[in-house]
Amino acid sequence: MAAPGQSTRPVLVCGEVRTSLLPSFQALDGRAAAQLLRLRADEHVRVSERPNLYVLSPEVLTGVDCRLPTANGARVRAVGTVAARAALTEGRVLQATAYFSAPATGPDLRRPWGQYLVRPGLVEPFGKLPEQAIAQGVLRGAGRGELDLGMIAEGLLAQLLRHPLLDHKAPFKSRRTHLRWTARRAPAGEGPALTRFTLAEDGLRTMELRLPEDVPAAAAASLCEDLALHDWLLTTVVHLLDNSRLGAADGPSAVLALRPAVDHLLHLWMPRAHVDRSLGHLWDELEQEPGFTRQWRSLVQRIRDQLAVQTIPLLHQALSTR
């Protein structure tokens, strides 16, 4: 058996965030959003109205007994619970996250389920945990018979999308994105660090972190949700611009194509609004490269310039018909 106490200190946290447009013609207000995200009757939904409307569900647990993803093909069985939660920003952007923590070593024999349930979100390996192989395996994606965080997050999204509050009349078309992330323990005396962020095909993003032992897994999840939200905003506005046929479409068509960005998205850009203070500075690295806010400001200015250019002829036409 692992030494007492040793097996419960996480050295690795892994998660996946799915981000999508809420399929509702009207954005949900705080009360409706809280109703949507009431996943458990015994815990309250968190509602924050400053600096923007942000609603966070209580966590729900999924019991697992399966192999963990590994990059080297090693077969590592683990037992425990995966935590999942949902968030809604400004009643418009819906996110579902699934994540777990894992200790350096686990027991040689399976414990009774009750002992796993008292450590929510903790998955214990049998024996020693190959941290790097599992971190890389999670980022690569689960294989058959392996723990699939994306499937758990997607299942939570599917549950929410069946809610009768939703009319499934989204104001514009958009694509989902998914962010896979890992956080390994930082060396003693070092602070949090974002070591790698990548954009892959089909809406996949990956992020690797180094975090001190005292940073809760939920705080890491909040950081990754914030990054996933703003990456989705960038991706969606870029697609709206690409589909607007600027320079080729006539004035009214271009204005109509860009209107969803103005009505529903431009006011949502608030990095770090709901990130733990100890991790907020990691956004500075993303601002340096790839330069999230710099790209966002460029897109916003481009939209405003195009709307101004397209509106001037329409004003002249309206005045000339009087």
TORZALUM-471230 format. One record per residue (C-alpha): residue number from 1; residue in one letter; x, y, z. Coordinates in steps of 0.05 Angstrom, whole numbers, always signed. Each point is the difference from the previous one (the first is absolute). Layout:
+-----+-----+--------+--------+--------+
!   n ! res !      x !      y !      z !
+-----+-----+--------+--------+--------+
! NUM !   A !      X !      Y !      Z !
...
+-----+-----+--------+--------+--------+
END
This chain:
+-----+-----+--------+--------+--------+
!   n ! res !      x !      y !      z !
+-----+-----+--------+--------+--------+
!   1 !   M !     +0 !     +0 !     +0 !
!   2 !   A !    +21 !    +72 !    -10 !
!   3 !   A !    +23 !    +38 !    +61 !
!   4 !   P !    -56 !    +33 !    +39 !
!   5 !   G !    -13 !    +71 !    -25 !
!   6 !   Q !    +47 !     -7 !    -58 !
!   7 !   S !    -52 !    -28 !    -48 !
!   8 !   T !    -48 !    +59 !     +6 !
!   9 !   R !    +46 !    +58 !    -17 !
!  10 !   P !    -11 !    +15 !    -75 !
!  11 !   V !    +60 !     +7 !    -45 !
!  12 !   L !    -40 !     +3 !    -64 !
!  13 !   V !    -66 !    +33 !    -20 !
!  14 !   C !    -32 !    -13 !    -68 !
!  15 !   G !    -63 !    +27 !    -32 !
!  16 !   E !    -39 !    +17 !    -62 !
!  17 !   V !    -45 !    +59 !    -14 !
!  18 !   R !    -55 !     +1 !    -53 !
!  19 !   T !    -23 !    +69 !    -21 !
!  20 !   S !    -61 !    +17 !    -43 !
!  21 !   L !    -54 !    +50 !    -15 !
!  22 !   L !    -62 !    -10 !    +42 !
!  23 !   P !    -56 !    -22 !    -48 !
!  24 !   S !    -49 !    +54 !    +21 !
!  25 !   F !    -23 !    +59 !    -41 !
!  26 !   Q !     +1 !    +45 !    +62 !
!  27 !   A !    +57 !     +1 !    +50 !
!  28 !   L !    -21 !    -28 !    +68 !
!  29 !   D !     -4 !    +47 !    +59 !
!  30 !   G !    +30 !    -18 !    +67 !
!  31 !   R !    -61 !    -35 !    +27 !
!  32 !   A !    -11 !    -43 !    -62 !
!  33 !   A !    +75 !    -16 !     -4 !
!  34 !   A !     -1 !    -23 !    +72 !
!  35 !   Q !    -59 !    -45 !    -15 !
!  36 !   L !    +36 !    -29 !    -60 !
!  37 !   L !    +63 !    -16 !    +40 !
!  38 !   R !    -34 !    -28 !    +62 !
!  39 !   L !    +33 !    -68 !     -7 !
!  40 !   R !     -9 !    -19 !    +73 !
!  41 !   A !    -56 !    +14 !    +49 !
!  42 !   D !    +47 !     +1 !    +60 !
!  43 !   E !    +47 !    +55 !    -25 !
!  44 !   H !    -12 !    +71 !    -24 !
!  45 !   V !    +18 !    +27 !    -68 !
!  46 !   R !    +50 !    +57 !     +3 !
!  47 !   V !    -23 !    +64 !    -34 !
!  48 !   S !    +46 !    +59 !    -10 !
!  49 !   E !    -23 !    +65 !    -32 !
!  50 !   R !    +65 !    +38 !     +1 !
!  51 !   P !    +37 !    +15 !    -44 !
!  52 !   N !    -46 !    -42 !    -43 !
!  53 !   L !    -55 !    -51 !    +10 !
!  54 !   Y !    +35 !    -66 !    +16 !
!  55 !   V !    -37 !    -61 !    +26 !
!  56 !   L !    +36 !    -63 !    +25 !
!  57 !   S !    -33 !    -66 !    +16 !
!  58 !   P !    +16 !    -44 !    +59 !
!  59 !   E !    +46 !    -58 !    -16 !
!  60 !   V !    -27 !    -69 !    -16 !
!  61 !   L !    +42 !    -63 !     +6 !
!  62 !   T !     +9 !    -59 !    -47 !
!  63 !   G !    +29 !    -64 !    +30 !
!  64 !   V !    +54 !    -32 !    -43 !
!  65 !   D !    +39 !    -65 !     +1 !
!  66 !   C !    +40 !     -4 !    -64 !
!  67 !   R !    +68 !    +11 !    -33 !
!  68 !   L !    +29 !    +70 !     -4 !
!  69 !   P !    +22 !    +26 !    -68 !
!  70 !   T !    +75 !     -7 !     -9 !
!  71 !   A !    +46 !    +23 !    -56 !
!  72 !   N !    +46 !    -60 !     +4 !
!  73 !   G !    -52 !    -55 !     +1 !
!  74 !   A !     +8 !    -17 !    +74 !
!  75 !   R !    -61 !    -30 !    +32 !
!  76 !   V !    -16 !    +40 !    +63 !
!  77 !   R !    -64 !    -18 !    +35 !
!  78 !   A !    -31 !    +53 !    +45 !
!  79 !   V !    -62 !     +6 !    +43 !
!  80 !   G !    -35 !    +61 !    +28 !
!  81 !   T !    -46 !    +56 !    -21 !
!  82 !   V !     +3 !    +53 !    -55 !
!  83 !   A !    -30 !    +68 !    +16 !
!  84 !   A !    -42 !    +35 !    -53 !
!  85 !   R !    -33 !    +69 !     +0 !
!  86 !   A !    -31 !    +50 !    -47 !
!  87 !   A !     +5 !    +75 !     -8 !
!  88 !   L !    -41 !    +52 !    -39 !
!  89 !   T !    +28 !    +68 !    -17 !
!  90 !   E !    -48 !    +58 !    -13 !
!  91 !   G !    -55 !    -51 !    -12 !
!  92 !   R !    +31 !    -14 !    -68 !
!  93 !   V !    +63 !    -44 !     +2 !
!  94 !   L !     -6 !    -69 !    +33 !
!  95 !   Q !    +58 !    -41 !    +25 !
!  96 !   A !     +7 !    -69 !    +29 !
!  97 !   T !    +63 !    -23 !    +35 !
!  98 !   A !    +22 !    -69 !    +25 !
!  99 !   Y !    +64 !     -7 !    +41 !
! 100 !   F !    +36 !    -44 !    +50 !
! 101 !   S !    +61 !     +2 !    +45 !
! 102 !   A !    +48 !    -59 !     +9 !
! 103 !   P !    +52 !    -14 !    +55 !
! 104 !   A !    +70 !    -26 !    -12 !
! 105 !   T !    -17 !    -68 !    +27 !
! 106 !   G !    -63 !    -39 !    +17 !
! 107 !   P !    -18 !    -63 !    +36 !
! 108 !   D !    +17 !    -70 !    -24 !
! 109 !   L !    -71 !    -23 !    +11 !
! 110 !   R !    -66 !    +33 !    -15 !
! 111 !   R !    -33 !    +37 !    +58 !
! 112 !   P !    -74 !     -1 !    +17 !
! 113 !   W !    -39 !    +51 !    -42 !
! 114 !   G !    -15 !    +41 !    +62 !
! 115 !   Q !    +73 !    +18 !     +7 !
! 116 !   Y !     +3 !    +27 !    -71 !
! 117 !   L !    -64 !    +41 !     +8 !
! 118 !   V !    +28 !    +39 !    +59 !
! 119 !   R !    +55 !    +26 !    -47 !
! 120 !   P !    -40 !    +31 !    -56 !
! 121 !   G !    +37 !    +10 !    -65 !
! 122 !   L !    +58 !    -45 !    +20 !
! 123 !   V !    +19 !    -60 !    -42 !
! 124 !   E !    +50 !    -48 !    +31 !
! 125 !   P !    +46 !    -44 !    -41 !
! 126 !   F !    +20 !    -70 !    +20 !
! 127 !   G !    +72 !     +9 !    +19 !
! 128 !   K !    +44 !    +56 !    -27 !
! 129 !   L !    -28 !    +54 !    -47 !
! 130 !   P !    +41 !    +12 !    -64 !
! 131 !   E !    -15 !    +75 !     -1 !
! 132 !   Q !    +30 !    +20 !    -66 !
! 133 !   A !    -28 !    -59 !    -39 !
! 134 !   I !    -70 !    +13 !    +27 !
! 135 !   A !     +3 !    +75 !    -10 !
! 136 !   Q !    +20 !    -10 !    -72 !
! 137 !   G !    -52 !    -54 !     -8 !
! 138 !   V !    -56 !    +46 !    +24 !
! 139 !   L !    +23 !    +54 !    -49 !
! 140 !   R !     +2 !    -50 !    -57 !
! 141 !   G !    -69 !    -26 !    +16 !
! 142 !   A !    -28 !    -63 !    +31 !
! 143 !   G !     +2 !    -67 !    -35 !
! 144 !   R !    -49 !    -57 !     +5 !
! 145 !   G !    -11 !    -21 !    +72 !
! 146 !   E !    +36 !    +61 !    +28 !
! 147 !   L !    -27 !    +56 !    +42 !
! 148 !   D !    -32 !    +51 !    -48 !
! 149 !   L !     -9 !    +68 !    +32 !
! 150 !   G !    -29 !    +28 !    -64 !
! 151 !   M !    -55 !    -51 !     +1 !
! 152 !   I !    -19 !    +19 !    +71 !
! 153 !   A !     +0 !    +74 !    -17 !
! 154 !   E !    -40 !    -13 !    -63 !
! 155 !   G !    -50 !    -42 !    +40 !
! 156 !   L !    -11 !    +59 !    +47 !
! 157 !   L !    -10 !    +47 !    -59 !
! 158 !   A !    -51 !    -48 !    -30 !
! 159 !   Q !    -38 !     -3 !    +66 !
! 160 !   L !     -3 !    +76 !     +3 !
! 161 !   L !    -22 !     +8 !    -72 !
! 162 !   R !    -61 !    -43 !    +14 !
! 163 !   H !    -26 !    +52 !    +50 !
! 164 !   P !    -69 !    +27 !    -17 !
! 165 !   L !    +25 !    +72 !    +10 !
! 166 !   L !    +36 !     -4 !    -67 !
! 167 !   D !    -37 !    +12 !    -65 !
! 168 !   H !    +59 !    -25 !    -44 !
! 169 !   K !     -4 !    +63 !    -43 !
! 170 !   A !    +71 !    +26 !     +3 !
! 171 !   P !     +8 !    +71 !    -28 !
! 172 !   F !    +58 !    -22 !    -44 !
! 173 !   K !    +40 !    -61 !    -19 !
! 174 !   S !    +64 !    -16 !    +37 !
! 175 !   R !    +47 !    -58 !    +14 !
! 176 !   R !    +17 !    -33 !    +66 !
! 177 !   T !    +72 !     +0 !    +24 !
! 178 !   H !    +32 !    -47 !    +50 !
! 179 !   L !    +61 !    +14 !    +43 !
! 180 !   R !    +40 !    -57 !    +32 !
! 181 !   W !    +45 !    +21 !    +56 !
! 182 !   T !    +49 !    -28 !    +51 !
! 183 !   A !    +32 !    +30 !    +61 !
! 184 !   R !    +61 !    -33 !    +31 !
! 185 !   R !    +29 !    +19 !    +67 !
! 186 !   A !    +51 !    +57 !     -4 !
! 187 !   P !    +68 !    -10 !    +32 !
! 188 !   A !     +5 !    +24 !    +72 !
! 189 !   G !     +7 !    +75 !     +5 !
! 190 !   E !    -26 !    +14 !    -70 !
! 191 !   G !    -65 !    +34 !    -17 !
! 192 !   P !    -54 !    -17 !    -52 !
! 193 !   A !    +22 !     -4 !    -72 !
! 194 !   L !    -33 !    -11 !    -67 !
! 195 !   T !    +50 !    -43 !    -38 !
! 196 !   R !    -37 !    -14 !    -65 !
! 197 !   F !    -63 !    +19 !    -38 !
! 198 !   T !    -17 !    -28 !    -69 !
! 199 !   L !    -54 !     +8 !    -52 !
! 200 !   A !    -17 !    -64 !    -37 !
! 201 !   E !    -51 !    -19 !    -53 !
! 202 !   D !    -74 !    -11 !    +10 !
! 203 !   G !     -6 !    +50 !    +57 !
! 204 !   L !    +50 !    -36 !    +45 !
! 205 !   R !    +46 !    +40 !    +46 !
! 206 !   T !    +49 !    -26 !    +51 !
! 207 !   M !    +33 !    +33 !    +59 !
! 208 !   E !    +54 !    -22 !    +49 !
! 209 !   L !     +9 !    +32 !    +69 !
! 210 !   R !    +47 !     -5 !    +59 !
! 211 !   L !    -34 !    +17 !    +66 !
! 212 !   P !    +22 !     +1 !    +73 !
! 213 !   E !    -28 !    -52 !    +46 !
! 214 !   D !    -46 !    +50 !    +36 !
! 215 !   V !    -39 !    +20 !    -64 !
! 216 !   P !    -67 !    -37 !     +1 !
! 217 !   A !    -21 !    -40 !    -60 !
! 218 !   A !    -63 !    +42 !     -6 !
! 219 !   A !    +42 !    +63 !     -7 !
! 220 !   A !    +38 !    -33 !    -58 !
! 221 !   A !    -66 !    -19 !    -31 !
! 222 !   S !    -25 !    +72 !     +5 !
! 223 !   L !    +62 !    +26 !    -35 !
! 224 !   C !     -8 !    -50 !    -57 !
! 225 !   E !    -74 !    +16 !     -6 !
! 226 !   D !    +17 !    +74 !     -6 !
! 227 !   L !    +52 !    -14 !    -54 !
! 228 !   A !    -48 !    -46 !    -37 !
! 229 !   L !    -55 !    +53 !     +2 !
! 230 !   H !    +44 !    +54 !    -31 !
! 231 !   D !    +30 !    -48 !    -51 !
! 232 !   W !    -71 !    -18 !    -21 !
! 233 !   L !    -17 !    +74 !     -6 !
! 234 !   L !    +60 !    +12 !    -45 !
! 235 !   T !    -15 !    -62 !    -42 !
! 236 !   T !    -73 !    +18 !     -8 !
! 237 !   V !    +11 !    +73 !    -19 !
! 238 !   V !    +53 !    -21 !    -51 !
! 239 !   H !    -50 !    -48 !    -32 !
! 240 !   L !    -54 !    +54 !     -1 !
! 241 !   L !    +49 !    +47 !    -36 !
! 242 !   D !    +21 !    -54 !    -49 !
! 243 !   N !    -73 !    -16 !    -16 !
! 244 !   S !    -20 !    +73 !     -7 !
! 245 !   R !    +35 !     +6 !    -68 !
! 246 !   L !    +25 !    +69 !    +16 !
! 247 !   G !    +17 !    +39 !    -62 !
! 248 !   A !    -42 !    -46 !    -43 !
! 249 !   A !    -69 !     +5 !    +32 !
! 250 !   D !    -43 !    +61 !     -7 !
! 251 !   G !    -11 !    +47 !    +59 !
! 252 !   P !    -63 !    -30 !    +31 !
! 253 !   S !    +25 !    -71 !     -6 !
! 254 !   A !    +67 !    +17 !    +33 !
! 255 !   V !    -35 !    +36 !    +57 !
! 256 !   L !    -47 !    -58 !    +12 !
! 257 !   A !    +58 !    -50 !     -1 !
! 258 !   L !    +38 !    +39 !    +54 !
! 259 !   R !    -59 !    +17 !    +44 !
! 260 !   P !     +4 !    -64 !    +43 !
! 261 !   A !    +70 !    +19 !    +21 !
! 262 !   V !    -22 !    +69 !    +21 !
! 263 !   D !    -64 !    -22 !    +34 !
! 264 !   H !    +25 !    -62 !    +36 !
! 265 !   L !    +76 !     -5 !     +5 !
! 266 !   L !    +40 !    +64 !     +1 !
! 267 !   H !    -19 !    +18 !    +72 !
! 268 !   L !    +21 !    -69 !    +27 !
! 269 !   W !    +75 !    +12 !     -3 !
! 270 !   M !    +23 !     +4 !    +73 !
! 271 !   P !    +62 !    -43 !    +12 !
! 272 !   R !    +14 !    -20 !    +73 !
! 273 !   A !    -69 !    +23 !    +23 !
! 274 !   H !    -12 !    -65 !    +37 !
! 275 !   V !    +71 !    -28 !     +8 !
! 276 !   D !    +33 !    -10 !    +68 !
! 277 !   R !    +47 !    +58 !    +15 !
! 278 !   S !    +59 !    -47 !     +9 !
! 279 !   L !     -7 !    -22 !    -73 !
! 280 !   G !    -23 !    +64 !    -34 !
! 281 !   H !    +71 !    +19 !    -21 !
! 282 !   L !     +3 !    -61 !    -45 !
! 283 !   W !    -43 !    +39 !    -48 !
! 284 !   D !    +60 !    +46 !    -11 !
! 285 !   E !    +36 !    -57 !    -35 !
! 286 !   L !    -59 !    -10 !    -47 !
! 287 !   E !     -1 !    +75 !    -15 !
! 288 !   Q !    +73 !     -4 !    -21 !
! 289 !   E !    -10 !    -62 !    -44 !
! 290 !   P !    -46 !    -13 !    -35 !
! 291 !   G !    -27 !    +68 !    +20 !
! 292 !   F !    -73 !    -12 !    +15 !
! 293 !   T !    -23 !    +71 !    +17 !
! 294 !   R !    +43 !    +30 !    -56 !
! 295 !   Q !    -35 !    -44 !    -51 !
! 296 !   W !    -68 !    +14 !    +32 !
! 297 !   R !     +9 !    +75 !     -4 !
! 298 !   S !    +21 !     -6 !    -73 !
! 299 !   L !    -63 !    -40 !    -16 !
! 300 !   V !    -45 !    +49 !    +37 !
! 301 !   Q !    +31 !    +59 !    -36 !
! 302 !   R !     -8 !    -35 !    -67 !
! 303 !   I !    -74 !    -13 !    +14 !
! 304 !   R !    -11 !    +72 !    +21 !
! 305 !   D !    +36 !    +27 !    -61 !
! 306 !   Q !    -39 !    -45 !    -47 !
! 307 !   L !    -66 !    +20 !    +32 !
! 308 !   A !    +18 !    +73 !     -7 !
! 309 !   V !    +20 !     -9 !    -73 !
! 310 !   Q !    -63 !    -39 !    -17 !
! 311 !   T !    -45 !    +47 !    +38 !
! 312 !   I !    +22 !    +65 !    -36 !
! 313 !   P !    -30 !    -19 !    -68 !
! 314 !   L !    -64 !    -23 !    +34 !
! 315 !   L !     -6 !    +68 !    +34 !
! 316 !   H !    +11 !    +36 !    -66 !
! 317 !   Q !    -52 !    -43 !    -33 !
! 318 !   A !    -50 !    +13 !    +55 !
! 319 !   L !    +11 !    +75 !     -3 !
! 320 !   S !     -5 !     +2 !    -76 !
! 321 !   T !    -69 !    -34 !     +1 !
! 322 !   R !    -30 !    +53 !    +45 !
+-----+-----+--------+--------+--------+
END
